[in-house]
Amino acid sequence: MENGKFIRIGVTLLCTGAVIWCLNGCSSGEKMKWQTVKVARHSMSNMVSATGTVEPVTKVEVGTQVSGIIDRIYVDYNSVVKKGQLIAEMDKVTLQADLSSQEAQLANAKAEYDYQQKNYARSKVLYEKKLISDVDYEAAVYNYEKAKSSYEKSCADIIKVRRNLGYAVITSPIDGVVVSREVEEGQTVAAGFETPTLFTIAKDLTEMQVIADVDEADIGQVEEGQRVSFSVDAYPNDVFEGKVTQVRLEAMVESNVVTYEVVISAPNPDLKLKPGLTATVSIYTLEKDNVLAIPPKALRFIPDETMMEAMGVEVRAIPVENPALQKTVWLKNGEVLEQKEIKTGTATSTLMEVCCGLSEGQEIVVGMDSGLKKGRGPQQAETGASPFMPKPPGSGKKNK
């Protein structure tokens, strides 16, 4: 109880001191200075920063499905190729031998199939006339079905062998540029459980894309169609433009940091952008021009009625039923402060859009400062310290 009593006495003394200081200040030449701004139209923008990698829009890794020796290579790094163009050949000796062997097996299976088919036809006629036993007829049927299956298997095998021989001739699947070559002539490649990559071909380097890693805290602001600007270290004085084309849903986790991949279009008519360059990206999540806006701190200003009365300022407040939802500012008109309710829209760190409640040119209060008192020392003038704040040790001593 005694502690509460002391607190109430302290608060009373503090308020009394504030009023006395204000009255003395006004009478001695020290006045309160209003911090005001005029409602005006501004351009508002907000951006998300990220880093990414420049990549071709379409990139195809060309491999082979058969094992063997690379016999000839017809392209090199940066070679421009057309779809269907021959780019490499593998040694065909082994594959051609496999084809010849399979053709011989197919001919043998065909001859056996034709013989068993004729034998089955004769046996069927004799069996219907009761001239052969059931055992002989069933043997004929069995041999016919077996020869038929063997022939069909040989037909399927030769298709596979011919396709493998075709794989020895490697052609470009798209129009583009060879950006990587992984093999040399005479090198042996083994196509076992994994298809080896021989070339990497990029399609149309005049249209590139940036794969940017956006932090999970910022990904909620990023949407398709937003404007993007980015730069690369290779051309520090150039700024490239693009737009967001895709926001991928898969989360990438590295060192407990969660990011999401954002695909950004990057037109490259001058071919300056090269695959693999690191890009510093700015995604404009908000862009508005010619909108009515005010500083956000104007919503936080609350005048002290006691101090305003001491200064002779009239305060015209409005009833606020829900302070959490209602947003108000204070208009200054001479020696009158009038409270106005407003509706706001988008906001940045320095501006807040005003949808209704204010007009362009109106003066609103964002804060108050105490003016300089006559005879105030230079240190106080610079810091603008409040007279209600405790002074640091030794601050009251005079310089000797």
Secondary structure, DSSP 8 states (H G I E B T S, - for coil): -HHHHHHHHHHHHHHHHHHHHHHHHHHHT--EEEEEEE-EEEEEEEEEEEEEEEEEEEEEEEE-SS-EEEEEE---TT-EE-TT-EEEEE--HHHHHHHHHHHHHHHHHHHHHHHHHHHHHHHHHHHHTT-S-HHHHHHHHHHHHHHHHHHHHHHHHHHHHHHHHHHTEEE-SSSEEEEEE---TT-EE--SSS--EEEEEEEEEEEEEEEEEEETTTGGG--TT-EEEEEETTEEEEEEEEEEEEEEEEEEEETTEEEEEEEEEEE-TT----TT-EEEEEEEEEEEEEEEEE-GGGGG----HHHHHHTT-EEE----S-TTT-EEEEEEETTEEEEEEEEEEEE-SS-EEEEES--TT-EEEEEEEE---TT--HHHHHH---TTS---TTTTS---
